[in-house]
Amino acid sequence: MQAKTLSLPRLNELNPTLESTALKLMEEAGELAQVIGKYRGLSGETIYWDEETIFREIARELLDVAQTAVTMMFVMEEQFGIDIEASLKEHWSKLERKGYLSTRSE
């Protein structure tokens, strides 16, 4: 399996805390769910976006979720001493154990 790397920046104009970042993560996940709900017609609204527009909006919201999750990892590293590299290795190992990855690409 070929790994694709997604690199997101460490935001330097914020002073996030564990709590503020967790709340932001939930907010962003809610916005993602809202866009998907609109696409699927779950909100009762009639939408007039074409598929390209809706998928672009889903991608934007998903990147907001990812950025906030990455920011939370930086908070964990800076404020609580979590080793991100070690955590990533553990995560990859877990994915391999569960059968989600057949080999590790490093």
C-alpha positions in Angstrom: 0.0 0.0 0.0 1.3 3.4 -0.9 1.0 6.0 1.8 -0.1 9.5 0.9 1.1 12.3 3.1 -1.1 15.1 4.1 0.8 17.9 5.8 -1.0 20.6 7.8 0.7 23.6 9.4 1.2 24.3 13.0 -0.9 27.4 13.5 1.1 30.3 15.0 -1.6 32.9 15.5 -3.5 31.1 18.1 -3.1 30.1 21.8 -5.2 27.0 21.9 -6.0 25.0 25.0 -7.0 21.4 25.2 -10.6 22.4 25.9 -10.8 25.1 23.3 -9.4 22.8 20.7 -11.7 20.0 21.6 -14.7 22.3 21.3 -13.5 23.6 17.9 -13.0 20.0 16.7 -16.7 19.2 17.6 -17.8 22.4 15.9 -15.9 21.5 12.7 -17.2 17.9 12.8 -20.7 19.3 13.1 -20.2 21.6 10.1 -19.0 18.6 8.1 -22.1 16.6 9.2 -24.3 19.5 8.2 -22.9 19.7 4.7 -23.2 15.9 4.2 -26.8 16.1 5.6 -27.6 18.8 3.1 -26.1 16.7 0.3 -28.2 13.7 1.3 -31.3 15.7 2.0 -31.4 14.9 5.7 -32.0 18.4 6.8 -35.3 18.8 5.0 -33.8 21.6 2.9 -33.8 21.6 -0.8 -30.2 22.3 -2.0 -29.4 23.7 -5.4 -25.7 22.8 -5.5 -24.2 20.6 -8.2 -22.1 17.6 -7.1 -18.8 19.3 -7.8 -19.8 22.2 -5.4 -21.1 19.9 -2.7 -18.0 17.7 -2.8 -15.8 20.8 -2.7 -17.7 22.0 0.4 -17.3 18.5 2.0 -13.6 18.6 1.3 -13.3 22.1 2.8 -15.1 21.1 6.0 -13.1 17.8 6.2 -9.8 19.8 6.0 -11.1 22.1 8.8 -11.7 18.9 10.9 -8.2 17.6 10.0 -6.5 20.9 10.8 -8.2 21.2 14.2 -7.2 17.6 15.0 -3.6 18.3 14.1 -3.7 21.5 16.2 -5.0 19.4 19.1 -2.0 17.0 18.6 0.4 20.0 18.8 -1.4 21.1 22.0 -0.9 17.6 23.4 2.8 17.8 22.5 3.4 21.3 23.8 1.3 21.3 26.9 1.3 17.7 28.0 4.6 16.3 26.6 3.0 13.8 24.2 5.6 12.4 21.7 3.8 12.8 18.3 6.2 10.6 16.4 5.8 7.8 18.9 2.0 8.2 18.8 2.1 8.0 15.0 4.1 4.8 15.1 1.6 3.3 17.6 -1.3 4.4 15.4 0.3 2.8 12.3 0.9 -0.4 14.3 -2.8 -0.4 15.4 -3.9 0.0 11.8 -1.8 -2.9 10.8 -3.0 -5.1 13.7 -6.6 -4.4 12.7 -5.9 -5.3 9.1 -6.4 -1.8 7.7 -2.8 -1.7 6.4 -1.0 -4.6 4.9 2.5 -3.2 5.1 4.1 -0.1 6.6 5.6 2.4 4.2 8.2 4.5 5.9 
